[in-house]
């Protein structure tokens, strides 16, 4: 959780959560750690989206090999895009994909 990419990802995901606040988009964080350990981390890294704790089984089910790992899933549950790692263009990339899905 303390890796720089995860911390940069939180800021980006918070911006996306704000941007899509009143639209049919849900940002969800999944952390493999338990609630107590995660909450200590979140004191200095507040989230603007819901979080699932003890998400190791979810991570395993979706074959997320690393953190951060992102999925864009359409309303029918189909994975549209999966991305491993954070980059400076992640927010723009995700926004373009989500906006396209919202138009459909």
C-alpha positions in Angstrom: 0.0 0.0 0.0 2.8 2.4 0.7 4.3 2.2 -2.8 4.4 5.5 -4.7 2.3 4.1 -7.6 -0.5 3.3 -5.2 -0.4 6.7 -3.6 -0.5 8.4 -7.0 -3.4 6.1 -8.0 -5.4 7.2 -5.0 -5.2 10.9 -6.1 -6.2 9.9 -9.7 -9.1 7.7 -8.6 -10.3 10.5 -6.2 -10.4 12.9 -9.2 -12.3 10.3 -11.3 -14.8 9.7 -8.4 -15.4 13.5 -8.3 -15.7 13.8 -12.0 -18.3 11.0 -12.3 -20.0 11.7 -9.0 -23.5 12.2 -10.5 -23.2 9.7 -13.3 -23.7 6.0 -13.6 -20.1 5.2 -12.8 -18.7 3.6 -9.6 -15.1 3.7 -8.5 -14.3 0.9 -6.0 -11.0 0.2 -4.3 -10.0 -3.4 -3.4 -7.3 -3.9 -0.8 -6.1 -7.3 0.2 -5.2 -6.2 3.7 -7.6 -6.2 6.7 -9.7 -3.2 7.7 -7.4 -2.2 10.7 -4.2 -2.2 8.6 -5.9 -0.4 5.7 -7.6 2.2 7.9 -4.2 3.3 9.3 -3.0 3.8 5.8 -6.1 5.7 4.8 -5.7 8.3 7.6 -3.1 10.0 5.4 -4.6 8.9 2.1 -8.3 9.6 2.2 -10.6 8.1 -0.4 -13.6 9.5 -2.2 -14.9 6.1 -3.2 -15.9 2.9 -1.5 -13.4 0.4 -0.4 -13.5 -3.4 -0.1 -11.2 -4.9 2.6 -9.7 -8.3 2.7 -10.0 -8.4 -1.0 -7.4 -11.0 -1.7 -10.0 -13.4 -3.1 -11.3 -10.7 -5.4 -7.8 -9.9 -6.6 -7.2 -13.6 -7.2 -10.5 -14.1 -9.0 -9.7 -11.2 -11.4 -6.1 -12.3 -11.8 -4.7 -8.9 -10.7 -1.0 -9.7 -10.6 0.2 -6.5 -9.0 -0.8 -3.3 -7.4 -2.1 -0.9 -8.5 -4.2 -2.8 -11.0 -7.2 -1.3 -12.7 -10.3 -2.7 -14.4 -13.0 -0.9 -16.3 -16.1 -3.1 -16.2 -19.2 -2.3 -18.2 -22.8 -2.5 -16.7 -23.2 -6.1 -17.9 -20.0 -7.1 -16.0 -17.8 -7.4 -19.0 -14.1 -6.3 -18.5 -13.5 -3.6 -21.1 -10.0 -2.7 -20.1 -7.4 -3.9 -17.6 -4.3 -1.9 -16.8 -1.3 -2.9 -14.6 0.4 0.0 -12.9 0.0 3.7 -12.8 1.2 6.2 -15.4 0.8 9.9 -15.8 -1.8 9.4 -18.5 -4.0 6.9 -16.6 -6.6 9.5 -15.7 -7.0 10.7 -19.3 -7.0 7.1 -20.6 -9.7 6.0 -18.1 -11.8 9.1 -18.7 -11.8 8.5 -22.5 -12.9 4.8 -22.1 -15.6 5.6 -19.5 -17.0 8.5 -21.5 -17.3 6.2 -24.5 -19.2 3.7 -22.4 -21.5 6.4 -21.0 -22.4 7.4 -24.6 -23.5 3.9 -25.5 
